[in-house]
């Protein structure tokens, strides 16, 4: 068999329907780029699931290989920044959206997308974090730049059982914050206790439908992964000079609120986009992830699957039946 062939998930469009299959691709079919990477691990994110069902807001053209995260070894490089054998990580940018992504055993990308594997992390561990962990860390990084610091005040994480929410709970708890995890999934108390959460609440308790423009201030800060009315409720119940980081929209992209929390309580709302995070910040955040923000119980956050098992995992994400992170092992069967 041609040694340039490799295994990948391929999403094809057929008369308006989208079909996922595991097939062979060729390195020659990859887009142009400076660095060819032999992918050992990837991870499953909500954006990957959308790409895998043909969401044209994420991926315009098919057939396509999703996967916005990838970690592996440099196979070859036209950039002086990297050499064959280097361990590297790619998260965000256009990877897995309109550029063939990490659900294939090879990717080829511009050098400016590539981060050298942080010391103290394995390739697999970097994908347990992946975009979800990086986004959670970027949220904390931005909030701390505005003065947030651990205290006795509570920090709310919405959508806490998802990949991004789970990583946010774990990282905030590691740093010393008093985390309250809001989730719609019952029976998760033990899971969140292992991640370090101080308490767990049902998401209905942070989904106010009374229509009041302000609620009693409770949260010093919020990392919101869901959007919609839960985000609106979080804003209304954030304390004076509190900070709300907005980094997800799994519930809804819409936001109906008033200016009162921003004026009367000086609430600061910041938008988090990890895909286009500048490389200087990206490198510093990965260094924090690998050191002072390193989560000690990563084994409690993830499950692992092969490419062949990924199709079922995508379905679970779309049905909101997935918890934590899903790491995709691509390390075997390169032809």
N, C-alpha and C positions, 0 to 999 in steps of 0.2 A: 504494500500500500504506500502511496505517496507520503513521505515523511512530513510534508507541509500541511497535511490534513489534520484537523483537530475536532474535538467534540464540542458541541454548543447547543443551547436551546435556541430554536429558530421559530419565530412567530410569523406566520404567513396569513395573508388576507385572501379569502376565496369568496367572491360574490357577496362581499359585505360581512362575512363571518371571519373570525380570527381563530386560527388553529395553531396550537403549540406542539412542537415535536422536538425530540433530541436527534440531531443529525450531524453530518460532517460539513465543515467549512474548510476553506483553504486560506493560508496566510496571505496569498496574493489577493484575496478578496477583501482584506481589511483596508480601512481608509489610510491615507497617507499620514505619516507622523514620524517623530524623531526616535521614539523608543518603542521597541517590540518587547512585550512582557509575557512571560509564561505564567499564567494565572494559576495559583494553587488554591486560593480561597476567595469567595465572594460572600455577599450577604443579601438577604431579601428585605426590601423596603417597600413602603406603600406605593411609591412612585414606580417601582419595578412591576408591581402587580397591575398598575394602570397601563403601563406600556405593554404588558403581556396580554391584555384584553383588547388592545387596539385603540386606546385613548389617544386621539390625534392632538390633544393638548399637550401630551408628553412626547409622543413619537409621531412624526409626520409620515414617514415612508416605511413600507414593509415590502419584503421580509426583513426582519430585524432581530438582533440578539440583545435583550435587556441586560440590566445589571449595572447600577450606578456606582458600585464598589468593586474594587479588585485589589488583591495583594499577591505578589509573586516575585519571580526573579527576572531581571533584565536578560533577555535573549540576545538582543543586539541594540546598539545605540549609535545614532549619528550626532549625539550631543556630548560635549566634553564633561557635562555634569554627571553622566552616568556611564557605567561600563558593564559588560556582560558579567552576570553573576551577582550584581547588586540586588539586595532585597528592597522592594519598593511598594508603595501604597498609592492608589489613585481613588479619590472619592470626589463625586460632584463633577463640575464643569459640564460638558455635554456627554460624558461617558454614559452609555446605556440609554440615552434619550434618542439622539439621532446619530450617535457614534456607536459602533458595535461594542457591546459591553461585557461585563464581567461574568455573565452566564455562558461564556465561552472560554476555552483553555488558552487562548491567546487574545491580546488586545494590542493595538498600535495607536499611540497617542502623542500629542505634542509634549516636549520635555517640560514645559511650564505647568503641566498638570500633575507632574510626578513628584512625590515626596519620598525621600529615603526612609526606609523602615526605621521607626524610632527605636533606640536602644531600650532594653527592658521589656519590649513587647515582641512576641512571636508573630508571624504572619497570620496565624489563626486568631490570636488575640486582637490584632488590629481590625479584623473583620467582625469580631464580636462587637466591637465599638462601631466601626463602619460609619456611614453617614449619620445614623441615628445617634451614636455616641458623640460623634464630632459636633453635630448640631446642638445636642444638649450642652456640650462643653463650650461651644461658641456662645450660647445663651448666657451661661454663667460668666464667661469672660467679658461679655458686653455689660452685664449687670454689675459686675464688680468694678468695671471701669467707671460706672456711675455712682459708686460709693457703697454698693451692697456688701455686707460682711455678716458672718455668722453671729446670731444673737438668740435671744429667747423667743423672738417673733417667729411666726410660722411662715413657711414657704409652700405654696400650693403647686402641685403638678397635676394637670388634667390629662385624661387619656393615659393614665399611669401604667396600665398593663400592656400597652403597645411597646414596640421596640424603642422608640424615642422616649416615651414616658418612663419606661423601666430604667433606661440609662440615666435619665435626668434624676430620678429618685436615688439611684445608686451613687452617682457622682456628687450630688448635693449633700447626701448623707455622709459620704466619705470626707468632704471638706469641713463638715461640722454644722450644717444647717438643720433646722428642725422641720422635717419634711412631712407634709400631709399629702397622701396619695389619693386622688379621686378616680374611681373606676366604676364602670357599669357591669363588671364581671364579679359575681358573688364568689365567696370562698377563697379570696386572694390574700387574706390577712397574713398567713404564714409566709407566703411569697414576698410580700412587701416588708415583713419583719426582717427577713434575711437580707433584703436590700438596704435596710437601715431606716426605713420610714418610721416616724414617731407615731403616726396614726393613719388609719384608712377610712375613707368616707365614700358613700355611694354618690355617684355623679348627679343623682337627682337633687342632692342637697346643695349643689352648686349650679343649679339650673333654674333660677328664679323666674317665675312667670307672672309675678304680681304687677309688673309694669312700673315699679318705683324707680326713679332715676338714680337713687343712692341707697345702699344698704350699710349696715354696721360694718365698720372697717375691721377686717380680721387678718388679711395677708400682708406681710412685709414685701413679698415678691411672689410672682406667679410665672411658671413656665407652662404655657398653654399649647397643646398639640392638636386641639380639635376645632377651634373656631366656633362660629355660631353663637347661640344664646349662652352657652357655657362660658365662652370668653367674655361676653357682655356682663354676665353675672360676676365673673372674677374681677373685672374692672370696677364694677360698682361696690365691691366689698374689699378693695385694696386700701390699706392704711395710708395715712399722710406720708407723702414723699415715697410711696411705694413704686415698684417697677414691675411691669408686665411684659414678658418676652413672648412674642407671637411667632410660632414656628411650625404650625400645622393647621390643617383644615379638613380632617377626616369626618367631622360632623357637618360643617358647612363653611363655605368661604364668605358668607355674609355676616355683617356685624351691625346690629342696631343698638345704639347707645346714645348718650347725650354728652355734652362737654362738661357737665358738672363735676365728675370725678377728676378730670384733668385740671380744672380751675380751682375747685374748692379744696381738693386734697393734693393737688400738685402731682397726681399720678403720671408716671412716665411710661408710655407704651413704645416698645422698640420692636421692629421687624427683623427677623433672623433669616438670612439666606446663606446657607453654607456652601451652595454650589459655586458661587463666584467669590468666595472669601479670598482676600488677597494672600499671596503666598507667605508674606512675612508673618501675618497673623496665623495663617494655617500651620506654619512650622512651629510657632510658639505654642499653639494650642495642642498640637500633637506631642510636644515635649512635656506639657503639663499632664496630658493623658497618661503618658508613660511614666510619670514620676509622682508629683504630689497629688494628682487627681486620680491616680491608678486605683481601680476598684479591685478589692482583694478577693471577692467571691464571684468572679465572672462565670463560674460553672453553674451558678443559680439562674443566670439570665438567658442562656442560649440553648438551643437544640441544633443538631447538625444533620444535614441531609446531602444526598448526592444530586446530581443533575436530574436523574431519572425520578427522584422523589419530589422534585421541586414543584411540579405541576399541582400536586395536592396542596402543598404549602401555600401556593398563590391563592388557591380557592379559600383557604382558611383566613388569609389576610383580608380578602375582599368581603368575607362574611363576618368580619370582626370577631373571629373565633381563635385568633392567634395571640399568644402572649410572649413577651420578651423578644429575643433576637433569634433569627434563623441564619445559621452559617452554612454556606454551600461549599462542599468539598469537591474541588475539580482536580485533585492531585493525581488521579489515576487514569490509566487507559488513554494516554496520548499515543497516537499511532505513528 
